[in-house]
Amino acid sequence: MCRWMAYQGDSIYLESLLFEQEHSLVHQSLSAKKSEVTVNADGFGLGWYDEREEPGLYHEILPAWSDCNLKSLARHIRSGLFFAHVRASTGTATNRSNCHPFSYKNWLFMHNGQIGEYDSLRWQLDRLIPEYLYNERRGATDSEVIFLLMIANGLETNPEQAITDTLAQILDIMKSKNIKEAFRFTSVISDGTDMIAVRFSSDEQCPSLYCKKFDDHIVVASEPLEFSGNGWDLVPESCMARIKNRDYQITPLPALLKMAV
């Protein structure tokens, strides 16, 4: 499983969280503690907001710990809202187009998890992507399909409903095809101002998701950036965390609880 983190707060240099923390994301790429997979070496990506409306992006197929470009960029880029992701592939190729985060206009999305038996569902899921969005598909991951379906389901006008509808849509298709392998989904999405993080699984092995509020910022991550984990709140399963103005509110996803395959 992948590892990721997202930041909202005062503008900082990216290196302060990507490299300088005790259990930074780059450290997690070598030694994850809350994941089935210890090493996440199938590429990485950054997404950040600055003066422009659309986010900047950087993707690379090298392991995060071995790319000198990442270290240089993180030392010089400042942002008040950014995403970072280290990838452990669940079957698709290791190339830049499959690296997170994914973007559309002013939106960023990244994900940890997988759609069970995705290969047997891929054709059917692709058919749900509207024609006007299909050319936005760059890679072959289930994560990108989920993001495009959210956009099709109204992400730009009602993100909470679009997220819920998309998860339900995928679960319905899995159920119709009698898929028994789990759908696991821990993600974060942003419009450049606020963020929404989701922790959901159709079984009892939901990928981890943590939030921590500081005086001048908030961090959402697959696992704490310190070994102690002090002050990091584990988001409950089947819940959504709305992150706004350096604070967060957690609400359940009750409609999905009855739809688990």
N, C-alpha and C positions, 0 to 999 in steps of 0.2 A: 504494500500500500504506500501511496505517496505521503509526503509531509508538506505542509504549507503554513504560511502565516500572513496576516493582514494587519495593517496599522492605520489608525485614524488619530490625529492630534496635531500638536505643533509641528511645524516643518523641521525635519531632522535629516541627517545624512543616513542613507540606507545601511551603511556599514555598521552602524551602532547596533542594529538588531540582527543583521545577516551574519556578522562575523564576531562581534565583541561580547556577546552574551555567553554565559557559562555553557548553556546548551542551545546555542544559536542554530538557525536553520541549516547553515553549512555544516555544523557539527552533527546535526540530526541526519544529514545526508550520508554520513559515515556510520552513525551509531544511534539510530532511532530507539526509543525506549517504550513507546506506546503503540507499536505497530507489529504486525506479523512479520514484516520484512525489516531487517536491521539496516541494510544498505540501500540507498535510493540513488542510483547512478545512471538512470536512463534519460538524462537531460534535466534542464531546469529552465525557469523563466522568471522574469520580472515584469510587473506592470505598475506604472506610477502616474499620478496626476500632478501637473504643474500649472503654468499660466494658460495653457491651451485646454480647450474643452475635451478633446479626445485624449486618452491616456497614451503614454509612451510604452513601448514593448521591447523586450530583449529576450530572445530564446537561443538556447545553445544545447547541443547534444552531448557535450562533454560533462562529466561529473562536476558538480558545483565546486568541489574543493580543488579542482585542478585547472580552472580557467582564470588566467590572470586578468582577462578583460572584465570579468565579473567583479573582481576585487577593485580594479581601477574605477569602474562605473559606480560601484557602491560607495566609494570614497568621495566621489564628486557630485553625485545626484542627491538633491534634497527634495523632500516631498512631505506633505501633510496627510497623504493617503496613498498607500502602496500595497501591492500584493507580491508575494514571492512563493515559489513552488519548486520542490525537488521531486523528480518523477521516478517511480518504480512501475514499469510497464506491466499491464495485465494481459498483454498479448499483441498489441499493435506495435508497429515499427518504431524504432528510436530515430526520429527525425524532428526538425524544428517545427514542422506544421502540427505535430502531435504534442508539443510541449505547452503547458499552461503558463500563464493565464490566457484565456481567449477573450477577444474584444469585439464589440459591435457598437459603432458610434461612440457614445460616452460611457458605455458599460464595460465592466470587467467581470470575468467569471473564472473560478478555478474549483477543483473538485478532487476528492479522494474517495475511492470506492469503485464499484463496477456494477453494471447490469448483468445479472446472471444469464449465462449462455447467450451473450450478446451476438455472437456470429449467426445464431439461428433467428435472431430478431432484427438484425441490421436492415435488411431490405424493407421490412414492414415499417420500421421506425423512420427510415429515410423518406418513405412516401408521405409521411406526415409533415415534412418540412415544406412550406409553401415555395412556389417557384421563385418569388422575389427574394427569398432568403437562401435558396439552395447554393447559389454562387458564392455565398459567404463561407461555405464549408471548405476548409483548407486541408484538414487531415482526415484520419480514419477512426478517431476515438469515440467511444460512447459518450464521453464527457462533452465533446463539442456538439453532438446530437442533442443532448439534454439542454444545453444552452440555447441552441437554435429553436428548439421546441418551446422553451420559456418565452423567447421573443415572439414567436408565433402566437402564443397563448396570452399575450397582453402584458409582457414584462414592463414595457415603457409607460403604461398607464396604471397598472395595479400589480406591482411585483409580487406581493404576498400571495395573491390569488393565482397568478401565473405559475409560481413555483408549485403550489399545491396541486393545481390542475395538471401540470406536467408530470409530477410524480404519480398521481392517480392514473393518468393516461398510460404510462409505462407499466404500472402494476396490472392494469386491465389487460393489456396485450400479453404480458407474461402469463397471466391466469388463463387467457383464452388458448394459449399454446402449451399449457400444462408445464411451464418452466418451474422446476423445483429449486434450482440454485438461487441464492439470495440476491436481492437488489440492495446494495449498500451505498449510502450517499451522505457524505459530509462535504459541505461546500460553502463558499462565500461569494457574494455578488455585490457590485457597487455601481452607482450612477455617477460617481465622482464626488458626491457629498455624503451620502449615508451608505451603510452596508447592511446586508442581511445574511446571516449565517444559519445553516440548517444542518441538523444531525438526525438522520433517519436510516432505518434498515428494516427489511421485511423479515429478518430473523432476529435473534438476540445477540448478534455480534456486530453491533454498530461501531463504525470507526470513531475514534475519540475526537472531541472538540472542546477547547477550553477558551475562556475569556478572562482577562485581567484588566482592571481599571486602575490607572495611575493618575497622578495629579493633573497632568497635561496631555494625556493620551490614553488610548485603549488598544489592546492587542488581542486578536482572535487567532488561535493557532491549533494545529493538530495535537501539539503537546507543549507543555510549559517550556519557557526559555531558560529556566533554572532547574537544577536537579531536585531541589527541595519541593518545588511545586507550591510553595507558600503563596497564598493570595489568588491562586488560579482556580476559577470555578469551572467544574465540569458541566457542560450543557447537557441536560437530561436527554435521553433518547426520544425521538419523535417530537422534537421541539425546534422552534425557530427563535433566533436571537436578533432583535432589531437594534442596530448600533447607530446612534445619532447623538451629536453634540458630546462626544467622549463619554457616553453612558450607554448602557444596553438594557433591554427589556426582553425577558424570555417568555414565550407563549407556546402552548402545545399545538400539535397538529392532529387534533382528534379525529378528523375525517379520514385520515390515512390509517389509523389504527385498525380499522375494520377491513382494510383492503389488502393487508399483507398477504403475500402468496404463501 
